[in-house]
Amino acid sequence: IVCAAAAFSLVACGDSGSSSAGSSGDTNETNDSSSVFECCLNGSFYDCPDQDALNECGEFDASGCARDSLRDDECE
């Protein structure tokens, strides 16, 4: 997971989608190219559909992302 933090309570995180296979076989991770793009802007949590929307959120524009107030506590 790649995370960047800056002033004004901004944290932008994006998962590159890469995973390493474990030798134990206990994990059921699949590399199906589904990445997670999450952004915190001024204490508010957002789910972003793609890297472009995440980048815009990192530039203080979360209009391309979906607000998830139930996860605001992750932005502290």
C-alpha positions in Angstrom: 0.0 0.0 0.0 1.3 3.4 -0.9 0.4 6.3 1.4 1.3 9.9 1.2 0.6 12.4 4.0 0.6 16.2 3.8 -0.6 19.2 5.8 -4.3 20.0 6.3 -5.1 16.5 7.5 -4.7 15.0 4.0 -3.8 11.4 3.6 -4.0 9.6 0.3 -3.6 5.9 0.1 -3.6 3.6 -2.9 -3.0 -0.1 -3.2 -0.9 -0.9 -6.2 -2.8 -4.2 -6.6 0.3 -6.3 -6.4 0.5 -9.2 -4.0 3.1 -11.7 -3.1 2.1 -15.3 -2.9 2.6 -16.9 0.4 4.2 -20.3 0.7 1.9 -21.4 3.6 -1.2 -21.7 1.5 -3.3 -20.2 4.3 -4.2 -17.1 2.4 -6.6 -16.9 -0.4 -5.3 -13.7 -2.0 -6.1 -13.3 -5.6 -4.4 -10.9 -8.0 -7.5 -9.9 -9.9 -6.4 -6.3 -10.6 -8.9 -5.0 -8.1 -7.1 -2.1 -6.3 -8.3 -0.1 -3.4 -8.1 3.7 -3.6 -8.8 5.5 -0.4 -8.4 9.1 0.5 -8.8 11.2 3.7 -9.4 14.9 3.2 -9.8 17.2 6.2 -10.8 14.2 8.4 -13.4 12.8 5.9 -12.9 9.4 4.4 -13.5 8.8 0.7 -13.5 5.7 -1.6 -12.1 6.5 -5.0 -12.8 4.5 -8.1 -9.4 4.8 -9.7 -5.9 6.3 -9.4 -6.9 9.5 -11.2 -9.6 10.2 -8.7 -7.2 9.5 -5.9 -4.7 11.9 -7.3 -7.4 14.6 -7.5 -8.3 13.9 -3.9 -4.7 14.4 -3.0 -4.9 17.8 -4.6 -7.9 18.7 -2.4 -10.7 17.7 -4.8 -12.6 14.6 -3.7 -15.5 15.2 -6.1 -14.5 12.0 -8.0 -14.7 9.9 -4.9 -17.5 8.5 -2.7 -17.8 9.8 0.8 -17.9 7.2 3.5 -18.7 8.9 6.9 -18.7 5.5 8.7 -14.9 5.3 8.2 -14.0 8.9 9.2 -12.2 7.5 12.3 -9.6 6.0 10.0 -8.6 9.6 9.0 -7.4 10.6 12.5 
